[in-house]
Amino acid sequence: MTQPALPNDDRGCLRLVLAVPLALLTLVAAYFCWTALTIRPSGSWDDDAYAGIVLSCVLTIGAAGTAAVLWLLPPVRRIMGWWWVGPAVLLGVIAVIRWVTGG
C-alpha cells in the first residue's frame, strides 16, 4: 500500500526557493564587507576613503539586516536553519566593528 503524501513533502522545494534571496543578500553583504575592509585611506585628510568605508559598512549592515529580518519570519524559520542566516549576520557584525574602529 502506498501512503498518502504528507503536507511537508514540499520542504525541499521551498527551501530552495527561500535559499535564493538569503544567498543573494549574503553575497551582497560579503562584497560590501570586503570593500569596507580593503579600502585604505591615504591619510587622515582622505575624507573620500572614509566616506567609502562608511557607505560600504552601511550597505553591508543593510543587506545583513534584511537577511535576518527575512529569516525571522515564522514560515522561513520553520524551513531554514539558523546557519542560513549566520554568515550574513557575522558579516554585519564585522562591518559594525570596521565602522566603529576605522570609519
N, C-alpha and C positions, 0 to 999 in steps of 0.2 A: 504494500500500500504506500502511496505517496502522501507525504504530509502537506498540509496547506502552507502556502507562503506566509511567512511572518512579516509584519509591517516594517521591521527593522532591516529587511534584506537590502534596502537601497542605501545603506550607510556608506558603502564603498564609493558609490557614485556621488553621493552628497559630499563626502569627504574630499573627493577630487575637485568638485565644483567650488567648495569653500577654500581649498588649498590655493587656488589661483590668486584671489585677492590678497590673502595673507602672504604668499610668497612674493608677489609683486611689491607689496608695501615693505616687506623685509629687504628686498633688493634695493628699493629706493632709499630706505634708511641706511643701508650699508654703503651705497655710493656717496651719499652726502656726509656720512660719518667719516669715510675715507678722505673725502675732500677737506673736512674740518681738521683732520689730523695731519694732512700733508701740507697745508698752507703754512708757510713760514714768513712772518713779517721781516722786512729788511732792517727795521729798527723801530724805536718807539714812535717815530713820526709816520710810520706806514699805516695810515688810517684805513686805506682801501683793503689791505690784507686783514686787518682786524674786523672790518665790516664783513668780509667774505667768510671769516671763521664764524662770526655770529650768525650770519644767514645760513650757513651750512648746518650749524647746530640746531637752529630753529626748524629747518626743514627735516632734519633727522628726527627731532623730538615730535614733530607733527606727524610724520609717517609712522613712527613707533606708537604714538598715542592712538592714531587711527586704527592700527592693527590691534592694539589692546582693547579698544572700545568694540571693535568688531568681534573679537574673541569673547568679550564679556556678555554678549547676547546669549540668553539661555539655550536656544537651539544650536548655536555654534559650539558652545561649551560642552554640550552633550556629545557632539560628534568628534570634535577636535580636542586633543590633549593639550596640556599647558606647554609642552615642548614646541608646539607650532608657533606660539607667540613669544616664547622665551628669547630667541635670538633678537627679535625686534626690540623687545624691552631692554635687553642688555645693550644694544646699540644706542638706545635712547639714554641710558644711564651714562654710557661713555661720552655721549655728546654733552650731557649736562656737566660732567666733570671737565671736559675740554672748555666749555663755555665759561665755567667758573674760574678755572685756572689760567686760561690764556686768551679768552675772547674779550 
